[in-house]
Amino acid sequence: MILIQFTGLSGSGKTTLAESVRYLLLQNNYKAEIVDGDVFRKTICKDLGFSKEDRCENVRRIFNVGRNFIHENTIVLMSVINPYESIRSELRNYEFVRTVFLDCSIPNLIDRDPKGLYRKALLPDNDDDKIRNFTGISDVYEIPENADLILKTDAETVLTSTNKLYNFIIDNLNKSA
């Protein structure tokens, strides 16, 4: 089996792409599950903040949920910002983990801003609504050094990225069979 650890800034398309490729996998009789960082921030990770240590612990906890699905022969789509190369490398020590970088420019993300987060992150420092420690704006996002697949989500359609990811997953499953 395979676990895809997505990495990319907020709004780059992680959840959208995970849902799209999961649908395609299910249509082709594969078992697939999405492990979404936004969902787990409200449950098993609700005690964590946004320090580097807490962000890494967040990824580890989400990964452990995904690993349980791997044991059930299920393809896992782990949709989380995953901003640090150190934690991505830690997960890559497992032979079933692949890293997929959703590359989207900051100006495009600011234009998209589906959750209104960039608008809040760019507010003046004295504004009570300002989001502080926002990954890619006021907090670190490390570009992956060893991504197995890079999807340019500001230049490709969702369908194009979905097909590239689907083919990548199937190729990797065939190599490990």
N, C-alpha and C positions, 0 to 999 in steps of 0.2 A: 504494500500500500504506500501511499504518499501523503505527506502533509505539506501544503503550500503555506509558507509564512509570507503573507503579503507585507510589504512595507511601502509607505507613502504618506504624504501629508494629508491632513483632514480635507476631504472633498475631492481627493484624487480619483475616487471611484472604487475603492476597495470593496465596500458592501455591494454596490451595484454589480460589479464584475463577479463577485462571489455568488450572488444570487443567479446571475445570468448563466455562469458556467455550471453551477449546481443543477439548474433546470436541464441543461443539455446533457449532463452526465446521467441524471435520472432517466431522461428519455431514452438513453442508450443502455439502460439496465445496469448502471453502476450505482453502488451505494455511496452517497456523499452527504456531508454535513458541514454547515457553516458554524464556526466558533467566532463570534463577533465581539470585539473589544467593547463596543458601546453597550451591549447587553450585559456583559460581565462586570463592567464598571458599576452597575447598579445592584449586583448580587455578590458574588464571591470576592470582588475587588473593591467593594464600597468603602472599606476601611483604609484604602490607599490614597495618597495624595499625588502630587506631580513632581516630586523630586526625582533625580536620576534613579536612586535606589528603589523608590516606589514604582516608577515606570517599569523598571526591569522586573520587579516582583510581579507586577501586573501581567507582563508577557509570560513569565514562568507559570503562573497559575492558569492562564488561558491555554498555554501549551499542554499542561497536564490534563486538562479537559480533552484537548484534541488527541493526545496520546491514547486516552481510553477508547476513542473511536477507532484509532489505528488497530488496536487489539481486536476490534470487531470487524476487521477487513473493510473499513470505510475510508473513502478519500476525505481528507479534512482540508477545508478552506479556512485558514485562520486570518481573519480580517481585523487587523490592529495596526496602529501607526508604526509601532516598533522602531523608535527613532535612533537606537544606538547599535553601532556595529558590533560591540562586545556581546550583547545579548543575542543578536542574530547569529553570530559565530558560535556561541554556546549551543544554540539549537541545531546548527548545522553539523554538530558532532554526531547527531543521529542520522543514520544512512537514509532514512525515509523522508527527511526534510529537504525541501527545495525553497529557495528564496525568489520571490517575484516582486520586482520594484515597479510600482506605478509612478512613473515620472510625469509630473505635471508642473508647469511653471507657476511661480507665486502670483504673477499678474493674472493668469488664467484662473487660479484658485480664488483670488479675490473677486474676480468677475462672477464666478459660479456661486460661491459662498452659500450653498443650499441651507445651512443651519444658521447663517448670520454670525458665525464665529469670527471670521476675519474682520468684519466691521467692528465687532467689539474689541478684538485684539489691537486694532489700530486706533482706538479712541485715545484721547489725551490721558496722560498718567494720572491726572487729578479727577478723572471721571470714575464714579463708583461702579459703573457698568463694564469698565475695562477688564478684559480677560488678561491676566498676567501669566507668564510662563507658557505661552502658546507656541507649540512646536512649529518651527519654521519662521516665526516672526520674532518672538521674544525669548525663545528657548531653542536649544540645539536640535537639529535634525542632521544626522550623518548620512551622506549619500552612501549606499551600499557599495562595498569594494568587490564583492563576489556574487552579485545577483546571477541566478541561473537563467532568468528571463527578465527583460526590461520591456515594459509596455508604455508607450508614449500616449497617455490617456488624454492629452490636450491636442493631439494630432490625429488620433485614430477614433473611429466610431466604437461604440460599445460592442457592436457585432464583430468588428475586426479584432478587437482585443479579446473578446470571448473566444473566438475561433482560434486565435494564436495560443491562448491559455489552454483550451480544451486539447488541442493537438500536442502541446507540451506535456500535459498530464498523461495522455494516452501513450506518447512516446516513452515517457519515463516508466509507466506501468509495464510496457512491453519489454523494456531493457531489464527490469527486475524480475520478470517472469521466468 
